[in-house]
Amino acid sequence: MIVMSFMQVSVSKYDGIDVQYRAAFQSTHGNGRVPASVDVELNSNGGRAWLNLSLEDARTLADRLPQILMLHDAAERLAAEMAVDRDETAPVPVGKAQRKRLAEQSGQAAA
């Protein structure tokens, strides 16, 4: 048997994120001690989206987020540079009067 965990949440009118530390505590259900963790909640008028991370998973996320954000920033910079390059190499629209003038100039240059 394969056991896996996953979470899928749909939140409407997302208004931000709240992250809080949850200290370890003794369970009231007789299950022993519940370890410390991190709560991540998406603030919403349309419902509650909540994720509880173990401290190990929270540390993994903290380690990986800077790399992910750097990749995103690099991709945005590249896209902006490519847009500028396209704008600079794109042909300039030419109206009828300009085409006539260019044709006359090229005819004079050939003569």
Backbone bond lengths (Angstrom), bond angles and torsions (degrees), N, CA, C in turn:
res aa  C-N    CA-C-N  psi(-1)  N-CA   C-N-CA  omega(-1)  CA-C   N-CA-C  phi
1 M - - - 1.441 - - 1.528 109.03 -
2 I 1.329 115.44 134.33 1.463 121.09 176.83 1.519 108.35 -98.50
3 V 1.302 115.96 128.48 1.459 121.03 178.36 1.516 107.71 -114.71
4 M 1.327 116.96 127.71 1.455 120.23 176.76 1.513 109.25 -141.37
5 S 1.298 114.64 157.00 1.450 120.94 178.09 1.516 109.00 -111.71
6 F 1.293 116.13 145.85 1.451 120.43 173.80 1.515 108.92 -156.07
7 M 1.328 114.68 165.96 1.456 120.01 178.73 1.515 107.81 -145.44
8 Q 1.310 117.27 132.82 1.455 121.88 174.36 1.518 106.75 -130.77
9 V 1.330 115.46 129.14 1.458 119.95 -175.26 1.518 108.83 -136.60
10 S 1.296 116.47 139.96 1.456 121.28 173.15 1.525 107.47 -118.92
11 V 1.318 115.68 124.13 1.461 120.71 -177.89 1.516 108.31 -124.31
12 S 1.329 116.38 128.86 1.461 119.23 175.46 1.515 109.06 -100.12
13 K 1.299 116.08 150.94 1.470 122.34 179.56 1.524 111.36 54.76
14 Y 1.312 115.64 53.80 1.456 122.60 179.65 1.522 110.18 -62.94
15 D 1.342 117.40 127.64 1.461 122.01 -174.74 1.522 113.66 -119.30
16 G 1.301 119.48 14.17 1.458 120.60 179.16 1.513 111.78 130.08
17 I 1.312 114.13 -172.81 1.463 120.86 -175.57 1.519 109.41 -131.63
18 D 1.302 115.81 146.71 1.461 121.53 177.52 1.532 107.44 -128.90
19 V 1.312 116.76 129.51 1.465 121.51 -179.25 1.523 108.07 -125.89
20 Q 1.345 116.11 128.09 1.465 120.17 -178.72 1.531 110.51 -139.21
21 Y 1.312 114.16 148.31 1.464 122.36 174.25 1.519 108.65 -81.44
22 R 1.334 115.51 136.44 1.469 120.66 176.26 1.530 106.97 -116.36
23 A 1.310 116.99 113.40 1.462 121.81 -178.53 1.535 110.50 -67.50
24 A 1.315 115.61 153.86 1.467 120.92 176.20 1.521 109.26 -61.01
25 F 1.328 116.12 149.64 1.469 119.49 179.27 1.523 110.09 -152.34
26 Q 1.300 115.51 163.85 1.461 122.53 177.92 1.529 108.35 -84.79
27 S 1.323 117.14 126.08 1.454 121.43 -179.54 1.524 110.74 -66.44
28 T 1.304 116.84 140.90 1.467 121.56 177.15 1.525 111.55 -85.41
29 H 1.347 116.33 -6.31 1.457 120.67 -178.69 1.523 112.35 -98.27
30 G 1.318 117.34 10.63 1.462 121.19 178.36 1.521 113.93 77.02
31 N 1.302 117.41 15.21 1.473 121.06 -179.27 1.523 112.36 -89.28
32 G 1.299 117.57 8.57 1.458 120.15 179.98 1.515 112.54 89.12
33 R 1.301 114.90 -157.89 1.461 121.85 -175.53 1.532 110.10 -85.70
34 V 1.326 116.76 133.41 1.462 123.27 176.41 1.524 107.05 -95.65
35 P 1.333 117.41 123.45 1.471 119.67 -175.97 1.530 112.63 -68.99
36 A 1.316 115.34 160.68 1.464 121.87 176.63 1.527 108.96 -61.21
37 S 1.338 115.97 153.02 1.459 120.26 -177.96 1.524 109.64 -157.11
38 V 1.312 115.44 -177.65 1.462 122.46 179.35 1.523 107.79 -124.62
39 D 1.329 116.50 128.25 1.462 121.89 175.93 1.522 109.48 -97.80
40 V 1.334 116.11 131.88 1.460 122.58 175.86 1.523 106.38 -120.86
41 E 1.325 116.43 122.91 1.456 120.18 -177.73 1.522 110.01 -128.73
42 L 1.338 115.54 131.82 1.458 120.75 172.74 1.522 107.35 -88.55
43 N 1.308 116.08 120.36 1.456 120.89 -178.54 1.521 109.25 -77.39
44 S 1.307 115.51 128.87 1.456 120.24 -174.26 1.514 110.86 -152.49
45 N 1.323 115.24 146.93 1.462 120.18 172.41 1.521 110.68 -81.14
46 G 1.344 116.17 -19.30 1.451 120.74 -173.78 1.510 115.37 -95.55
47 G 1.323 119.74 7.39 1.448 120.94 -179.34 1.512 111.02 149.84
48 R 1.306 115.83 -168.90 1.462 120.76 -177.78 1.518 109.37 -123.90
49 A 1.320 115.55 127.35 1.458 121.29 173.27 1.518 106.09 -118.75
50 W 1.320 116.54 118.74 1.459 121.13 -171.56 1.513 109.42 -137.42
51 L 1.315 115.17 137.73 1.456 121.96 178.24 1.518 107.77 -132.34
52 N 1.317 116.44 132.63 1.457 121.58 177.23 1.518 107.32 -111.58
53 L 1.351 116.62 120.32 1.463 122.03 -178.64 1.514 110.58 -107.24
54 S 1.324 116.00 138.35 1.459 118.82 170.17 1.523 107.42 -64.11
55 L 1.319 117.63 160.31 1.464 119.61 179.01 1.522 110.75 -62.10
56 E 1.328 117.86 -34.85 1.463 121.10 177.83 1.529 110.93 -63.69
57 D 1.331 117.01 -45.37 1.467 120.04 178.15 1.528 111.25 -66.83
58 A 1.319 117.50 -37.59 1.468 120.77 177.89 1.526 110.30 -62.93
59 R 1.326 117.30 -39.88 1.476 120.81 177.19 1.527 111.14 -66.21
60 T 1.326 116.95 -41.13 1.467 120.70 176.96 1.521 110.08 -60.18
61 L 1.315 116.60 -45.21 1.463 121.09 178.36 1.528 110.83 -61.88
62 A 1.325 116.74 -44.14 1.468 120.86 178.89 1.527 111.65 -62.33
63 D 1.324 117.52 -35.60 1.468 121.36 178.47 1.528 111.74 -70.11
64 R 1.310 117.34 -37.09 1.466 121.23 -174.07 1.524 113.91 -86.61
65 L 1.313 118.26 -28.25 1.467 120.47 -177.04 1.527 114.09 -57.36
66 P 1.332 120.94 -43.82 1.466 118.71 179.08 1.532 112.86 -58.33
67 Q 1.332 117.73 -39.18 1.467 120.55 178.64 1.526 110.97 -65.63
68 I 1.314 116.24 -43.10 1.460 120.64 -179.77 1.526 110.05 -63.16
69 L 1.326 117.03 -42.92 1.463 120.40 179.51 1.521 111.66 -66.81
70 M 1.328 118.09 -36.84 1.470 120.78 176.58 1.530 110.39 -64.72
71 L 1.337 117.91 -41.13 1.460 121.08 177.53 1.527 110.61 -62.38
72 H 1.307 116.27 -42.06 1.470 120.84 178.38 1.524 110.58 -62.47
73 D 1.340 117.17 -47.15 1.461 121.02 -179.90 1.526 111.12 -61.69
74 A 1.325 117.36 -40.82 1.463 121.38 178.65 1.528 110.68 -64.53
75 A 1.319 117.23 -41.17 1.462 120.93 178.51 1.522 110.90 -64.05
76 E 1.322 117.57 -40.27 1.468 120.71 177.96 1.524 111.27 -65.94
77 R 1.346 117.22 -41.72 1.468 120.27 178.20 1.519 110.62 -62.45
78 L 1.335 117.38 -43.60 1.455 121.84 179.60 1.526 110.48 -62.67
79 A 1.323 116.99 -43.99 1.467 120.49 178.84 1.526 110.55 -61.74
80 A 1.331 117.85 -40.96 1.463 121.46 179.11 1.527 110.60 -65.51
81 E 1.334 117.09 -42.20 1.467 120.80 178.61 1.522 111.02 -64.86
82 M 1.317 117.26 -40.08 1.461 120.51 178.75 1.524 110.63 -66.00
83 A 1.327 117.57 -36.74 1.463 121.18 178.14 1.520 110.20 -64.88
84 V 1.328 117.47 -41.03 1.465 121.51 177.65 1.517 109.72 -64.37
85 D 1.339 117.41 -44.34 1.463 121.26 178.92 1.525 110.78 -60.51
86 R 1.322 117.84 -42.01 1.469 121.04 179.12 1.517 110.01 -63.55
87 D 1.341 117.14 -41.63 1.463 120.80 179.99 1.522 111.19 -64.00
88 E 1.328 117.15 -37.86 1.468 120.81 -178.07 1.518 112.01 -73.88
89 T 1.331 118.31 -30.77 1.461 120.57 -177.30 1.521 112.32 -96.08
90 A 1.320 117.96 -7.25 1.465 120.82 -179.25 1.521 109.49 -69.78
91 P 1.335 117.22 140.09 1.459 119.27 177.42 1.525 110.54 -65.03
92 V 1.320 113.97 142.90 1.462 119.84 179.21 1.522 107.62 -80.97
93 P 1.338 118.04 131.23 1.472 119.34 178.51 1.526 110.21 -60.42
94 V 1.336 115.83 136.07 1.462 121.47 -177.58 1.521 108.58 -119.57
95 G 1.332 116.31 128.47 1.461 121.78 177.80 1.522 111.14 -82.84
96 K 1.351 116.50 175.05 1.462 121.99 -177.62 1.524 111.56 -59.45
97 A 1.322 117.37 -45.42 1.469 120.68 -178.02 1.527 110.52 -63.40
98 Q 1.338 116.96 -40.34 1.463 119.94 179.49 1.535 110.75 -67.75
99 R 1.340 117.58 -39.64 1.465 120.72 178.29 1.527 110.69 -61.51
100 K 1.358 116.13 -42.82 1.463 120.65 179.77 1.526 110.24 -62.09
101 R 1.339 116.16 -45.40 1.460 121.17 179.63 1.536 110.87 -62.70
102 L 1.339 116.85 -42.12 1.466 120.49 179.30 1.532 110.52 -64.89
103 A 1.336 116.36 -40.21 1.456 119.67 178.37 1.517 111.47 -64.58
104 E 1.329 116.24 -40.73 1.468 120.11 178.65 1.537 109.52 -64.98
105 Q 1.326 117.20 -42.08 1.463 121.13 -179.21 1.532 110.37 -64.81
106 S 1.325 117.01 -40.54 1.470 119.00 -179.20 1.520 109.48 -70.39
107 G 1.335 118.66 -32.17 1.466 121.95 176.38 1.506 111.30 -66.84
108 Q 1.342 117.29 -39.12 1.473 121.70 178.53 1.513 109.82 -69.37
109 A 1.324 117.23 -36.49 1.464 120.31 -178.77 1.520 110.42 -68.00
110 A 1.360 116.81 -32.45 1.455 120.36 -178.66 1.521 110.67 -75.35
111 A 1.359 117.58 -27.36 1.470 121.35 -176.38 1.493 113.46 -75.11
